[in-house]
Amino acid sequence: MSYSNSSTVPIDMLPGIGRRTAKVLHAFQIHTIGQFKSVPEGVLIELFGPSIRAPYYNVHGVYATRVRTNFLGKLKFALVS
């Protein structure tokens, strides 16, 4: 699901955003998914690390999926929208 920049859904309702992450986001005056969507990916990664990519991509309508890349069965992830 892709959210609009004016979405008023509370950030706490976004899958992948826990209590601690929400508390930090609230400290930065980010209370809604619309506000979260307007923050650059690099800033979020600096604050929370790479695990924030899943919720970030979720609000932008991009999802990770497994893709088999070779006969050894090693899996890699690809981003699809």
C-alpha positions in Angstrom: 0.0 0.0 0.0 1.3 3.4 -0.9 0.4 6.3 1.4 -0.1 9.9 0.3 2.1 12.7 1.6 -0.9 14.1 3.4 -1.8 10.9 5.1 -2.9 11.5 8.7 -2.6 7.8 9.8 -0.5 7.8 13.1 3.1 6.6 12.6 2.5 4.1 15.4 0.1 2.2 13.0 2.8 1.5 10.4 4.1 -2.1 10.4 7.8 -2.1 11.4 7.5 1.0 13.6 7.7 -0.1 17.3 7.3 1.9 20.5 10.9 3.0 20.6 11.1 4.1 17.0 7.8 5.9 17.3 9.1 7.7 20.4 12.2 9.0 18.5 10.1 10.0 15.5 7.7 11.9 17.8 10.7 13.7 19.3 11.5 14.9 15.7 7.8 16.0 15.3 7.0 13.2 13.0 3.6 12.0 14.1 1.9 10.7 10.9 2.8 8.5 8.0 2.5 11.5 5.7 5.2 13.3 7.7 7.3 10.1 7.8 7.1 9.8 4.0 8.6 13.2 3.5 11.8 12.4 5.4 14.7 11.4 3.2 15.7 7.7 3.3 19.3 8.6 4.2 18.3 10.6 7.3 16.2 7.7 8.6 19.0 5.2 8.0 21.4 7.5 10.0 18.9 7.6 12.9 17.7 4.0 12.9 20.0 1.9 10.8 19.1 -0.2 7.7 16.1 -1.9 9.4 14.1 1.3 8.8 14.1 0.6 5.0 11.2 -1.9 5.3 8.7 0.6 6.7 10.2 3.4 4.4 9.7 1.3 1.3 6.3 0.2 2.5 5.0 3.8 2.6 6.4 4.4 -0.8 4.7 1.3 -2.3 7.9 -0.6 -2.8 8.1 -4.2 -1.5 11.0 -6.6 -1.1 10.6 -10.1 -2.6 12.9 -13.1 -2.8 14.4 -13.9 -6.1 16.4 -17.1 -6.8 19.7 -16.1 -8.4 21.6 -19.3 -9.0 21.4 -23.1 -8.9 23.0 -23.2 -5.4 19.7 -21.9 -4.0 21.2 -18.7 -2.6 18.5 -16.1 -2.3 18.7 -12.4 -2.9 16.1 -9.7 -2.4 14.8 -7.5 -5.2 12.7 -4.4 -4.8 9.4 -4.4 -6.7 6.7 -1.7 -6.9 
